[in-house]
Structures are given as structure tokens and as C-alpha cells.
Amino acid sequence: HVVNFEDRARLRQLLTDRRMELLEEVMEQPPESIRALADHLDRDVHDVHDDLHLLAEYDIIHFEEDGRAKKPYVPYDTVRIEVEFGLPRGEGSESAASA
């Protein structure tokens, strides 16, 4: 799965250390529920819930309904994050180099 960002602020918003830890944990040991994951990471369940749902907006985390519990999981072997940098359209590399 590839997630592209054209805005560094959005990348920083999504990839906090806490969310990266959350993502790694879900990939390595998919939890039985959001609460179980929060307990395992010693984090507030509401914060974990919010972080998981933000990652789900980017199609990184998915949920399996299991009765009342939602099991977060990552349906990919790898997640690659790309950030594109470049000049605004219409500006050539020569003008940037001579500036």
C-alpha cells in the first residue's frame, strides 16, 4: 500500500511517533480489540481509537467487526510512505539554480 503526500504538514500530522508505534504493533500482533491494543500500549482507549480512525482515513488501518468489538488490522505486508518534493509548475531548475 502506498500513501502519497504533497503537503509535509499532513505527513507530520499523520505520522507521529505514537501512531507509528500503533501501526507497528497492529502489524506485528493484531489485537482482539481497540481496548486490548490501548491496554497493551498503556494508552487511553479514546486516544487509540482516534489514532486508529485517522489511519483508517488513509486506508492504512482496517477494522473487522467482531460482535461489539472492532479488531484493527493492516491488510498489507508493507506500508510505504512517499513524500514528493518539487518546484511549483512553470518554474524550471535553471531559474532555481541561478537564484
C-alpha positions in Angstrom: 0.0 0.0 0.0 1.4 3.4 -0.9 0.3 6.7 0.7 1.4 9.9 -1.1 1.6 13.3 0.5 2.1 16.6 -1.3 1.9 18.5 2.0 4.5 18.0 4.7 2.1 19.2 7.4 -0.3 16.4 6.6 2.5 13.9 6.8 3.7 15.2 10.2 0.1 15.1 11.4 -0.4 11.5 10.4 3.0 10.0 11.3 3.5 10.9 14.9 5.7 8.6 17.0 2.6 7.3 18.8 0.8 6.5 15.6 3.9 4.8 14.1 4.1 2.7 17.3 0.4 1.9 17.0 0.8 0.9 13.3 3.8 -1.3 14.1 2.0 -3.1 16.9 -1.1 -3.8 14.8 1.0 -5.2 12.0 3.1 -7.4 14.3 0.4 -8.6 16.7 -3.1 -7.8 15.5 -5.2 -7.1 18.7 -8.5 -8.5 19.6 -10.0 -5.1 20.1 -9.2 -1.4 20.3 -9.3 -1.6 24.1 -6.9 -4.5 24.1 -4.5 -2.5 22.0 -4.8 0.5 24.2 -4.2 -1.6 27.3 -1.2 -3.3 25.7 0.3 0.1 24.8 -0.7 1.6 28.2 -2.6 4.4 26.4 -6.0 5.9 26.8 -8.6 3.9 24.8 -10.1 7.1 23.3 -6.8 8.4 22.0 -6.0 5.0 20.5 -9.5 5.0 18.9 -8.9 8.4 17.4 -5.5 7.5 16.1 -6.7 4.3 14.5 -9.6 6.0 12.8 -7.2 8.7 11.4 -5.0 5.9 10.0 -8.2 4.3 8.6 -9.0 7.5 6.7 -5.7 6.9 4.8 -6.7 3.3 4.2 -3.8 2.0 6.3 -5.8 0.5 9.1 -8.9 -1.6 8.6 -11.4 -3.0 11.1 -13.0 -6.3 11.4 -16.4 -6.3 13.2 -16.5 -9.0 15.9 -19.7 -8.5 17.9 -19.3 -5.2 19.7 -15.5 -5.2 19.4 -13.7 -3.8 16.4 -10.4 -5.6 15.6 -7.9 -3.3 13.9 -5.7 -4.9 11.3 -3.4 -3.9 8.5 -4.2 -5.8 5.3 -0.8 -5.3 3.7 2.6 -6.9 4.1 4.2 -3.5 3.9 3.2 0.1 4.1 5.3 2.6 2.1 5.0 6.3 2.7 6.2 8.7 0.0 6.6 12.4 0.1 7.1 14.4 -3.1 9.2 17.5 -3.3 9.5 19.7 -6.3 9.3 23.1 -7.8 5.9 24.7 -8.5 4.7 24.1 -12.1 6.2 26.5 -14.5 9.5 27.0 -12.7 12.4 25.3 -14.3 15.5 24.0 -12.5 17.7 26.6 -14.3 16.0 29.6 -12.7 16.1 28.0 -9.3 19.8 27.2 -9.7 20.7 30.7 -10.7 18.7 32.4 -7.9 
